[in-house]
Amino acid sequence: MMKQIASGITILFLFLVNLSFAQHDREMVLLKNHGGLLPLNTEQQNSIALIGPGYESVEAFIGDSLFVYTAPGINMMNDIKALDSSMVYIGQGVNGFSAKYYNNLKASGSPAKFVTDKYIDFFWGDGIPYPEIDSSAFSVKWDATLIPIHGPIKVKLIHNDGCRLYLDGKLIIDAWKTGPVRVDSAWINIEKGGSYNLQIDYFTDGGPALVKFGFEYIEEFLIQEAVEKARRADVVVYFAKQPFIYEADGQVKKSKSIPKQSKMIRALYEANPNIIVVLQTDTAVDIESWVFDIPAIIQAWSPEHGNEQEIAEVLFGQVNPEGKLPFRWCMNWNQNFDTRFACGFGMTYTTFGIGKLMMKRNRDGSGWTASVEIRNVGDRAGTETLQVFVRPEDAEQNWPEQEVKAIKVVTLFPNQKKTLAIQLPYSAFEYFDKDAEEQNIDGGKYEVLVGTSAEDIKLIKTIELKQLHINQYLEHE
């Protein structure tokens, strides 16, 4: 017998499960730690190479405890590394650009906002964060004194709408018109140690605003510099970000392909196999050309989440990673083939033992309670997220693919044990009947599965949902 269930109850239960899971899916996710390379130990390593954009917080965290080599990494596909602020000054030894924001499209007149911008590297997808500025139409003027550390160089501007660049008052790039995101570049004749006035103007007239400025270095030189630093260091950390895709209709998306960064990672691994890749991406990206060899990988999410300090804490073990993937990471991300990392997957720096699953029907008729024993058998405190799945013994086509129905997050000290009670209301046994176009629940035998991801099931127990109890539950609701 199949009976429609009040959809509000179903939505509420799934919302609470997903909300609880979401609270942990933006935590750092340890995807791989072969040979226990992580966490790093300053007593075992003397030097470290930090390669790629966004390593500054990690470098500051290390301080004098290790000798640090740094390199800028490689320009991502359709991207440019923002100009290092150490080369631009606004006076009195302050690095960065003097920025004037205007509520007009001319980058002139009376500014509505004065700030110092360390970099020109902005994607205001949700609007500019200054209440004084009209997000739908504004302009900016950036000024700085440029003191380069090398000779003639190619500059690159990535922007939507209008942008122009002046060097010592001379117009070098003139792209002052509306339009989708595009790339403009030019060679500038500068000398190492010289002093130049640099000015960049920008306007946007509606929609997401994007502007980025930097020097375009030759790819082979960037790889060579990084490899030399990697060879000198005891361990290497490479920071990989997700490049943009600029579409003809003006939309900006993030690419799942990172070919240039993969080329750099492979070169670094060949120079020093003690390498950790920190993925600062919003989604799964194509890592298949190097994932088998790289010993340690951290999914750290995009820098917009403000997690640079946490990256350092995870790398050096001050924080034990506890994040879980909120999606399935496929081996062939484009064709959705086999799983590389399962939904809900995430390692820690300790080990948990899980056993003795018991199931009991709740006396109030609300559903079932799963009791699970878990022990921290490692040598440091850690957090695990137990995930519960259900499926009929004779699952039919209508039954959905395995999805989490309940979770329980627990933090344990070394050798600490707990018995966890995990609630499974009857709504956890629902499925959407496509033929009847309604939510239903059937009586019969179900398997309750407990694991640490969708593909790492530790315990299975069979229970029987009797139609009498289902009817009583529906009548009560």
C-alpha positions as CSV (number, residue, x, y, z in Angstrom):
1,M,0.0,0.0,0.0
2,M,1.2,3.5,-0.9
3,K,0.0,6.6,0.7
4,Q,0.8,10.3,0.2
5,I,2.6,12.0,3.0
6,A,2.4,15.6,4.1
7,S,5.1,17.2,2.0
8,G,5.8,19.8,4.6
9,I,7.1,17.2,7.1
10,T,9.4,15.7,4.4
11,I,10.8,19.1,3.4
12,L,11.4,20.0,7.0
13,F,13.3,16.8,7.8
14,L,15.5,16.9,4.7
15,F,16.2,20.6,5.2
16,L,17.4,19.9,8.8
17,V,19.6,17.1,7.6
18,N,21.1,19.1,4.7
19,L,21.5,22.2,7.0
20,S,23.4,20.1,9.5
21,F,25.6,18.6,6.8
22,A,26.2,22.0,5.2
23,Q,27.6,23.3,8.5
24,H,30.5,21.0,7.9
25,D,30.8,20.8,4.1
26,R,32.8,24.1,4.0
27,E,35.3,22.9,6.6
28,M,38.6,21.8,5.2
29,V,38.3,18.4,3.6
30,L,41.4,16.1,3.8
31,L,41.1,14.1,0.6
32,K,44.4,12.3,0.7
33,N,47.3,11.8,3.2
34,H,49.5,9.0,1.9
35,G,52.3,8.1,4.3
36,G,51.1,10.5,6.9
37,L,52.8,13.6,5.3
38,L,50.3,15.7,7.2
39,P,50.3,17.4,9.6
40,L,53.6,19.1,9.1
41,N,56.0,19.2,12.0
42,T,58.5,22.0,12.3
43,E,60.8,19.7,14.3
44,Q,61.0,17.3,11.3
45,Q,61.2,19.8,8.5
46,N,63.6,22.7,8.2
47,S,62.3,24.4,5.1
48,I,59.1,24.7,3.0
49,A,58.3,26.0,-0.4
50,L,55.0,27.8,-0.8
51,I,54.0,28.0,-4.5
52,G,51.0,29.8,-6.0
53,P,48.6,32.5,-5.1
54,G,47.3,33.0,-1.6
55,Y,50.2,31.7,0.5
56,E,50.7,34.9,2.5
57,S,48.7,33.8,5.6
58,V,50.6,30.5,5.7
59,E,53.9,32.3,5.5
60,A,52.9,34.6,8.3
61,F,51.8,31.6,10.4
62,I,55.2,29.9,9.9
63,G,57.1,32.9,11.0
64,D,60.7,32.0,11.9
65,S,60.0,28.3,12.6
66,L,61.0,27.2,9.1
67,F,63.0,28.6,6.2
68,V,60.4,29.6,3.6
69,Y,60.8,29.7,-0.2
70,T,58.0,31.3,-2.2
71,A,57.1,31.5,-5.9
72,P,54.1,33.0,-7.6
73,G,53.0,29.8,-9.4
74,I,51.6,29.9,-12.8
75,N,48.9,32.0,-14.5
76,M,45.7,30.1,-14.6
77,M,43.8,29.5,-17.8
78,N,42.0,32.8,-18.8
79,D,43.6,34.5,-15.8
80,I,46.4,36.6,-14.5
81,K,48.0,36.7,-11.0
82,A,47.3,40.1,-9.5
83,L,50.3,42.4,-9.4
84,D,52.3,41.9,-6.2
85,S,51.6,44.8,-4.0
86,S,55.3,45.0,-3.0
87,M,55.9,46.8,-6.3
88,V,53.3,49.5,-5.9
89,Y,53.2,52.3,-3.3
90,I,50.9,55.1,-2.3
91,G,53.3,57.0,-0.2
92,Q,54.9,56.8,3.3
93,G,55.9,53.2,2.7
94,V,52.4,51.9,2.2
95,N,52.0,49.2,-0.4
96,G,49.0,49.1,-2.7
97,F,46.8,51.4,-4.8
98,S,45.0,54.6,-3.8
99,A,41.4,53.9,-4.9
100,K,38.7,56.4,-5.5
101,Y,35.2,55.1,-6.1
102,Y,32.6,57.2,-8.0
103,N,28.8,57.0,-8.4
104,N,29.3,57.8,-12.1
105,L,30.8,56.1,-15.2
106,K,33.5,58.6,-15.8
107,A,36.0,57.9,-13.0
108,S,36.1,61.6,-12.3
109,G,34.4,64.3,-10.2
110,S,33.8,63.9,-6.5
111,P,34.6,60.4,-5.2
112,A,32.0,58.8,-3.0
113,K,34.6,56.5,-1.3
114,F,38.4,56.5,-0.7
115,V,40.2,53.3,0.2
116,T,43.5,51.6,-0.2
117,D,43.3,48.4,-2.3
118,K,46.2,46.0,-1.9
119,Y,45.5,44.4,-5.3
120,I,43.4,45.1,-8.3
121,D,41.7,41.7,-8.2
122,F,37.9,42.0,-7.9
123,F,34.8,40.1,-9.0
124,W,31.8,41.8,-7.5
125,G,29.3,39.1,-8.4
126,D,26.9,40.1,-5.6
127,G,27.5,43.8,-5.7
128,I,30.2,46.1,-4.4
129,P,30.5,45.9,-0.6
130,Y,30.4,49.7,-0.1
131,P,26.9,51.1,0.8
132,E,28.0,54.6,-0.5
133,I,28.4,53.1,-4.0
134,D,25.6,52.3,-6.5
135,S,26.5,48.7,-7.4
136,S,24.6,48.8,-10.7
137,A,26.7,51.6,-12.2
138,F,30.0,53.0,-10.7
139,S,33.6,53.6,-11.6
140,V,37.0,53.5,-9.9
141,K,40.4,55.2,-10.3
142,W,43.5,53.5,-9.0
143,D,46.8,55.3,-8.6
144,A,50.2,54.1,-7.4
145,T,53.9,54.5,-7.8
146,L,55.3,51.5,-9.6
147,I,58.9,50.4,-8.7
148,P,59.5,47.2,-10.7
149,I,62.0,44.5,-9.9
150,H,62.6,43.7,-13.6
151,G,62.7,45.3,-17.0
152,P,60.2,45.5,-19.9
153,I,57.1,43.4,-19.1
154,K,53.7,42.6,-20.6
155,V,50.7,44.0,-18.5
156,K,47.3,42.3,-18.7
157,L,43.9,43.6,-17.8
158,I,40.9,41.3,-17.5
159,H,37.6,43.2,-17.1
160,N,34.0,43.7,-18.2
161,D,32.8,47.1,-19.5
162,G,35.4,49.9,-19.6
163,C,39.0,49.9,-18.6
164,R,42.1,52.0,-19.4
165,L,45.7,52.1,-18.2
166,Y,48.2,55.0,-18.0
167,L,51.9,54.9,-17.4
168,D,53.4,58.3,-16.5
169,G,50.4,59.9,-18.0
170,K,50.6,58.1,-21.3
171,L,47.6,56.0,-22.3
172,I,48.8,52.4,-22.8
173,I,45.5,50.5,-22.9
174,D,42.2,52.1,-24.0
175,A,39.2,49.9,-23.7
176,W,36.7,52.5,-22.4
177,K,33.4,51.0,-23.6
178,T,30.7,48.7,-22.3
179,G,30.9,45.0,-23.1
180,P,31.4,41.5,-21.8
181,V,34.5,40.3,-19.9
182,R,37.5,40.5,-22.1
183,V,41.3,40.6,-21.9
184,D,43.5,43.5,-22.9
185,S,47.3,43.5,-22.8
186,A,50.3,45.6,-23.8
187,W,54.1,45.8,-23.3
188,I,55.4,48.6,-21.1
189,N,59.0,49.8,-21.3
190,I,60.1,49.9,-17.6
191,E,63.4,49.3,-15.9
192,K,64.3,47.5,-12.7
193,G,64.4,50.0,-9.8
194,G,62.8,52.8,-11.8
195,S,59.8,54.8,-10.6
196,Y,56.7,55.2,-12.6
197,N,53.2,56.6,-12.1
198,L,50.6,53.9,-12.7
199,Q,46.9,54.7,-13.2
200,I,44.0,52.4,-14.0
201,D,40.5,53.5,-14.5
202,Y,37.4,51.2,-14.6
203,F,33.7,51.5,-15.0
204,T,30.8,49.0,-15.0
205,D,27.2,49.7,-16.2
206,G,25.2,46.9,-14.6
207,G,25.6,43.2,-13.9
208,P,28.5,41.4,-12.2
209,A,31.6,43.6,-12.2
210,L,35.1,42.1,-12.8
211,V,38.5,43.7,-13.0
212,K,42.0,42.2,-12.6
213,F,45.4,43.6,-13.3
214,G,48.8,41.9,-13.3
215,F,52.1,41.2,-15.2
216,E,52.1,38.3,-17.6
217,Y,55.2,36.3,-17.1
218,I,56.5,33.6,-19.5
219,E,55.0,30.2,-18.4
220,E,58.3,28.3,-18.7
221,F,60.1,30.8,-16.4
222,L,57.3,30.5,-13.8
223,I,57.6,26.7,-13.7
224,Q,61.4,26.9,-13.6
225,E,61.4,29.3,-10.7
226,A,58.9,27.1,-8.7
227,V,60.8,23.9,-9.5
228,E,64.1,25.4,-8.2
229,K,62.4,26.5,-5.0
230,A,60.8,23.0,-4.6
231,R,64.1,21.2,-5.0
232,R,65.6,23.2,-2.1
233,A,62.8,22.7,0.3
234,D,62.0,19.7,2.5
235,V,58.3,19.9,1.7
236,V,56.2,21.8,-0.9
237,V,52.7,23.3,-0.7
238,Y,51.0,24.3,-3.9
239,F,47.9,26.4,-3.8
240,A,45.6,25.8,-6.8
241,K,42.6,28.1,-7.6
242,Q,39.7,27.7,-9.9
243,P,40.0,29.7,-13.2
244,F,37.2,31.7,-14.7
245,I,35.4,31.1,-18.0
246,Y,34.3,34.3,-19.7
247,E,31.3,33.6,-22.0
248,A,30.2,35.6,-24.9
249,D,26.9,36.7,-23.2
250,G,28.9,38.3,-20.4
251,Q,28.4,35.5,-17.9
252,V,31.3,34.5,-15.7
253,K,31.6,30.9,-14.6
254,K,34.3,28.8,-12.9
255,S,36.1,26.2,-14.9
256,K,36.5,22.6,-13.8
257,S,39.6,22.3,-15.9
258,I,43.0,23.4,-14.5
259,P,45.5,22.3,-17.2
260,K,48.2,24.9,-16.5
261,Q,48.1,24.3,-12.8
262,S,48.2,20.5,-13.4
263,K,51.3,21.0,-15.5
264,M,52.9,22.9,-12.6
265,I,51.9,20.3,-10.0
266,R,53.4,17.5,-12.1
267,A,56.7,19.5,-12.5
268,L,56.8,20.2,-8.7
269,Y,56.2,16.5,-7.9
270,E,59.1,15.4,-10.1
271,A,61.3,17.9,-8.3
272,N,60.1,17.0,-4.8
273,P,57.6,14.2,-4.1
274,N,56.9,15.6,-0.6
275,I,54.1,17.8,-2.0
276,I,50.8,18.9,-0.6
277,V,48.2,20.4,-3.0
278,V,45.7,22.8,-1.5
279,L,42.6,23.1,-3.7
280,Q,40.9,26.5,-3.3
281,T,38.0,25.7,-5.5
282,D,34.2,25.8,-5.2
283,T,33.6,22.5,-7.0
284,A,35.4,19.3,-8.1
285,V,38.1,20.0,-10.7
286,D,40.0,17.7,-13.0
287,I,42.9,16.3,-11.0
288,E,43.3,13.0,-12.7
289,S,46.7,13.7,-14.3
290,W,48.3,13.9,-10.9
291,V,46.0,12.7,-8.1
292,F,47.5,9.2,-8.0
293,D,51.0,10.4,-7.3
294,I,50.5,13.4,-5.0
295,P,50.7,12.2,-1.4
296,A,48.5,14.8,0.3
297,I,45.5,16.9,-1.0
298,I,43.3,19.3,0.9
299,Q,40.0,20.7,-0.4
300,A,40.1,24.2,1.1
301,W,37.3,25.8,-0.9
302,S,37.6,29.2,-2.6
303,P,39.3,32.1,-0.9
304,E,36.0,34.0,-0.7
305,H,35.3,31.9,2.4
306,G,38.1,33.7,4.2
307,N,39.9,30.5,5.2
308,E,43.6,31.3,4.7
309,Q,44.4,31.2,8.4
310,E,42.6,27.8,8.7
311,I,44.7,26.4,5.9
312,A,47.8,27.1,7.9
313,E,46.3,25.6,11.1
314,V,45.3,22.4,9.2
315,L,48.7,22.1,7.5
316,F,50.5,22.2,10.8
317,G,48.0,20.2,12.9
318,Q,46.6,22.9,15.1
319,V,43.2,22.1,13.6
320,N,42.3,18.5,12.8
321,P,40.3,18.6,9.5
322,E,36.7,17.5,9.9
323,G,35.0,18.6,6.6
324,K,33.1,16.2,4.4
325,L,32.5,16.6,0.6
326,P,28.9,17.7,-0.1
327,F,29.1,16.1,-3.6
328,R,30.5,13.1,-5.5
329,W,33.9,13.8,-7.0
330,C,34.1,11.8,-10.3
331,M,37.3,10.4,-11.9
332,N,36.1,11.8,-15.2
333,W,34.4,15.0,-14.1
334,N,33.2,15.8,-17.6
335,Q,31.4,12.5,-18.3
336,N,30.4,11.5,-14.7
337,F,32.1,8.2,-14.6
338,D,33.5,6.3,-11.6
339,T,33.9,8.0,-8.2
340,R,37.2,9.5,-7.1
341,F,35.9,10.7,-3.8
342,A,32.5,9.8,-2.5
343,C,29.9,12.3,-1.3
344,G,30.4,12.7,2.4
345,F,34.1,11.7,2.2
346,G,36.7,13.4,4.4
347,M,39.7,12.1,6.4
348,T,41.1,13.3,9.7
349,Y,44.5,13.1,11.5
350,T,43.1,10.4,13.8
351,T,41.3,7.0,13.4
352,F,37.8,6.0,14.5
353,G,36.5,2.5,15.2
354,I,32.7,2.1,14.6
355,G,30.6,-0.9,15.7
356,K,27.5,-2.4,17.3
357,L,24.6,-0.9,15.4
358,M,21.3,-1.4,17.2
359,M,17.9,-0.3,15.9
360,K,14.8,0.4,18.1
361,R,11.4,1.7,17.2
362,N,10.5,4.8,19.1
363,R,7.7,4.4,21.6
364,D,6.0,7.6,20.5
365,G,5.6,6.3,17.0
366,S,7.8,8.9,15.4
367,G,10.2,6.5,13.8
368,W,13.3,4.6,14.7
369,T,16.5,5.3,16.7
370,A,19.9,4.0,15.6
371,S,22.4,3.4,18.4
372,V,26.0,3.3,17.2
373,E,29.3,2.9,19.2
374,I,32.3,4.9,18.1
375,R,35.8,5.1,19.6
376,N,38.7,7.3,18.8
377,V,41.6,4.8,18.4
378,G,44.1,7.4,17.3
379,D,46.5,9.5,19.2
380,R,44.9,12.9,18.9
381,A,41.4,14.4,19.3
382,G,39.2,14.5,16.3
383,T,35.7,14.8,14.8
384,E,33.8,12.3,12.7
385,T,30.5,12.6,10.9
386,L,28.5,9.4,10.9
387,Q,26.1,9.3,8.0
388,V,22.9,7.1,7.9
389,F,21.3,5.8,4.7
390,V,18.2,3.6,4.1
391,R,17.0,1.4,1.3
392,P,14.4,-1.3,0.9
393,E,15.7,-4.9,0.7
394,D,14.0,-5.2,-2.7
395,A,14.5,-1.6,-3.9
396,E,12.6,-0.8,-7.1
397,Q,13.4,1.7,-9.8
398,N,11.5,4.5,-8.0
399,W,13.8,4.3,-5.0
400,P,16.4,7.1,-5.2
401,E,20.2,6.6,-5.3
402,Q,21.9,6.4,-2.0
403,E,21.5,9.7,-0.2
404,V,22.1,10.6,3.4
405,K,19.0,10.5,5.6
406,A,20.6,11.6,9.0
407,I,24.0,12.6,10.3
408,K,25.7,12.7,13.7
409,V,28.8,14.7,14.4
410,V,30.9,13.7,17.3
411,T,34.2,14.9,18.7
412,L,36.3,12.5,20.8
413,F,39.6,12.5,22.6
414,P,42.1,9.7,22.1
415,N,40.6,6.3,23.3
416,Q,37.3,8.0,24.2
417,K,34.2,6.0,23.3
418,K,30.5,7.1,22.9
419,T,27.3,5.5,22.0
420,L,25.4,7.8,19.7
421,A,21.6,7.9,19.3
422,I,20.6,8.9,15.7
423,Q,16.9,9.6,15.0
424,L,15.3,8.2,11.8
425,P,11.8,9.5,11.5
426,Y,9.4,7.8,9.1
427,S,10.0,10.6,6.7
428,A,13.5,9.2,6.2
429,F,11.9,6.2,4.5
430,E,10.0,8.2,1.9
431,Y,10.6,8.3,-1.8
432,F,9.1,10.3,-4.6
433,D,6.9,8.1,-6.8
434,K,7.3,9.6,-10.3
435,D,4.3,7.7,-11.6
436,A,2.0,8.9,-8.9
437,E,3.8,12.3,-8.6
438,E,3.7,12.2,-4.8
439,Q,5.7,11.3,-1.8
440,N,5.1,7.8,-0.5
441,I,6.2,5.3,2.0
442,D,5.8,1.5,1.8
443,G,5.8,-1.1,4.5
444,G,8.4,-3.9,4.4
445,K,12.0,-4.6,5.2
446,Y,14.6,-1.9,5.0
447,E,18.3,-1.9,5.4
448,V,19.8,0.9,7.6
449,L,23.4,1.6,6.7
450,V,25.9,3.6,8.8
451,G,29.1,4.9,7.4
452,T,31.6,7.8,7.0
453,S,30.6,8.5,3.4
454,A,28.2,7.2,0.7
455,E,30.7,4.5,-0.3
456,D,32.3,3.7,3.0
457,I,29.6,1.8,4.8
458,K,30.7,0.3,8.2
459,L,27.5,-1.3,9.5
460,I,24.1,-2.6,8.1
461,K,21.0,-3.5,10.0
462,T,17.7,-4.8,8.6
463,I,14.4,-3.5,10.1
464,E,10.8,-4.0,9.2
465,L,8.3,-1.1,8.8
466,K,4.9,-2.4,9.5
467,Q,2.0,-0.9,7.6
468,L,0.0,-0.6,10.9
469,H,2.7,1.7,12.4
470,I,3.0,3.7,9.2
471,N,-0.7,4.3,9.2
472,Q,-0.6,5.4,12.9
473,Y,2.2,7.8,12.1
474,L,0.3,9.3,9.1
475,E,-2.9,9.7,11.1
476,H,-1.0,11.4,13.9
477,E,0.7,13.8,11.5
